[in-house]
Amino acid sequence: MNELDDSILEFFADLDEPEGERVALPPTAVWFNVSKIRGTTEKKQNTFSYRMNRLAKRGLLEKSDGGRGYYFLTENGRRYLEGDIDSSELEIEEEES
């Protein structure tokens, strides 16, 4: 986990309503908003794609729409941001061969 991971998760948390509808976005939209609108980082778009994929493997984001690259925040992602889950507790799911 790193600063960019936290920025991505915080961005999703700001959009989501805990009891409402979840927002699903592709990495390009997240990159544009976090980098260009918020000015939080100068990382490239492909870095966002990579980090969001890693966050999904840790169960903090989930791919929607049949795995087409749209992500949304999971309950574990929200719990991580609230400090209920430590990054050391997050395991990366193994890739299926």
C-alpha positions in Angstrom: 0.0 0.0 0.0 1.2 3.5 -0.8 0.1 7.1 -0.9 -1.4 6.7 -4.4 -3.4 3.7 -3.2 -4.8 5.8 -0.4 -5.7 8.7 -2.8 -7.5 6.3 -5.1 -9.5 4.8 -2.3 -10.3 8.2 -0.8 -11.5 9.4 -4.2 -14.0 6.5 -4.4 -15.1 7.0 -0.8 -15.8 10.7 -1.5 -18.1 9.7 -4.3 -19.8 6.8 -2.7 -22.6 7.0 -0.2 -22.4 4.3 2.6 -26.0 3.3 2.2 -26.5 4.5 -1.4 -25.4 3.5 -4.8 -21.8 2.7 -5.5 -19.9 4.5 -8.2 -17.9 2.4 -10.8 -15.2 4.2 -12.8 -12.4 3.1 -15.1 -8.8 4.0 -14.2 -8.6 6.8 -16.8 -11.5 8.7 -15.1 -9.9 8.2 -11.6 -6.5 9.3 -12.9 -8.0 12.4 -14.5 -9.9 13.4 -11.3 -7.1 12.6 -8.8 -4.2 14.0 -10.9 -5.7 16.8 -12.9 -8.7 18.0 -10.9 -7.5 17.4 -7.3 -3.8 17.7 -8.2 -2.9 15.0 -5.6 -0.3 13.3 -7.8 1.5 13.5 -11.1 1.5 9.8 -11.7 0.7 8.5 -15.2 -2.6 6.9 -16.1 -1.0 3.5 -16.6 0.2 3.6 -12.9 -3.4 4.1 -11.8 -4.4 1.1 -13.9 -1.8 -1.0 -12.2 -2.5 0.2 -8.7 -6.2 -0.2 -9.1 -5.7 -3.8 -10.2 -3.6 -4.4 -7.2 -6.2 -2.8 -4.9 -8.8 -5.2 -6.4 -6.5 -8.2 -5.7 -6.4 -7.0 -2.1 -10.2 -6.8 -1.9 -10.3 -3.0 -1.5 -11.7 -2.3 -5.0 -13.8 -4.7 -7.1 -14.1 -4.8 -10.9 -17.6 -4.5 -12.1 -19.3 -5.0 -15.5 -17.8 -8.5 -16.0 -14.2 -7.4 -15.3 -14.1 -4.8 -18.0 -12.0 -2.4 -16.0 -14.6 -0.4 -14.1 -13.9 -0.4 -10.4 -15.9 0.4 -7.3 -15.0 0.6 -3.6 -15.7 -2.5 -1.5 -16.8 -2.6 2.1 -13.2 -3.7 3.0 -12.0 -0.6 1.1 -14.2 1.6 3.3 -13.1 -0.3 6.4 -9.4 0.2 5.5 -9.9 4.0 5.1 -11.7 4.1 8.5 -8.7 2.3 10.1 -10.6 -0.9 10.8 -8.3 -3.0 8.6 -4.5 -2.6 8.6 -2.6 -3.0 5.3 -0.7 -5.9 6.8 -4.0 -7.8 7.0 -4.6 -7.6 3.3 -3.5 -10.5 1.2 -3.2 -10.4 -2.6 -5.3 -13.0 -4.3 -3.3 -15.3 -6.5 -3.7 -15.1 -10.2 -5.4 -18.0 -11.8 -3.4 -19.8 -14.5 
